[in-house]
Amino acid sequence: MFLKVQLPWNVIIAAESLKPGSLMLQRAILIRLLTDFAAKKATKDMGYFLAVTTLDKIGEGKVRQHTGDVLFPVVFNAVTFKVFKGEVLEGVVHKVLKHGVFLRIGPIENAYLSSSKMPGYVYVLGENPYFMNQKMPKIAKDVVVRVVVIGTKWMEAEREFQALVGLEGDYLGPISAPDM
Amino acid sequence: MSGEEEENAAELKIGDEFLKAKCLMNCEVSLILEHKYEQLQQTSDDPTNSVSQVFEKSLQYVKRFSRYKNPDAVRQVRDLLHQIVILTYIRILARYQLAEFELCVLGNLCPETVEEAIAMVPSIKTRGRAQDDEAIEKMLNDLSLIKKFE
């Protein structure tokens, strides 16, 4: 789910970039915030950081004693993406393996749909391998699949989430004619 | 978040902070990100270089999965659903209310039948709200009408 959140952060401006003129300072704070935001990528609690929408408040700067840098508390609005267990989402298959497929869902690169969570599907080997069952369209590369999230895992080192997804439920599975 | 094992969006157990958070439909995110991207194009020589991977992947995704591509229609969908929520809320008194989360899942997946809507968002039937099929049907009808207007 995409979320609109308000976050309080601290932005540090190096002493040498502090120049007279408050507009320049505001700009420096904004640029620093955007850089930090993009570098942060994601957090376990808030999910992936997509974009800053508004910078709502810049508090009073505090000089840090040893470096002379100035720390500004800021409050801003941002768009994030977090997957929840039990949530139904649509993703695009980008890799087909014998034991399951990997889907892209928003910023999540690897949502894994195991063959054990695809009841009735069998793996078909070939140049473009796919999974098929009798009633539904096949699950191949670039196919849109509607899935339910079984579990998520935060990978601290990579700063990203892995998601396990499944087809066990009504109205889940590949979507035949992508109407978009 | 403690009690992580208990998280289950199907029952709308997503943690209080997210229950209160404003959720966004794919089409809304698409509007926001495309606008951001245009801004970057004006200020940077190479906008593809100045956006993060997370941004780029998300933009690709929401562009593909936006059901309502007309900005006015996006606003209409939201307003309409909110109106329905309010109207139904008044009608069925305090028994019915749609959480932001539920609204956005329905808006993203566009279920065609009541049965499908309940399969996608089981919580609309539970949580002691006794949401009746007729109300869900009406909500889906209004959603599909908007789609036709485009």
Interface residues (C-beta under 8 A of the other chain):
Chain A: M1 F2 L3 K4 V5 A38 K41 A42 D45 Y48 F49 L50 A51 T53 V79 F81 K82 F84 K85 G86 E87 V88 L89 E90 V92 R104 I105 G106 P107 E109 R146 V148 V149 G169 D170 Y171 L172 M180
Chain B: M1 E7 N8 A9 A10 E11 K13 I14 F18 A21 K22 C23 L24 M25 N26 E28 V29 I32 L33 K36 V51 S52 Q53 V54 F55 K57 S58 Y61 V62 R64 F65 S66 R67 F101 C104 V105 N108 L109 P111 E115 E116 A119 M120 V121
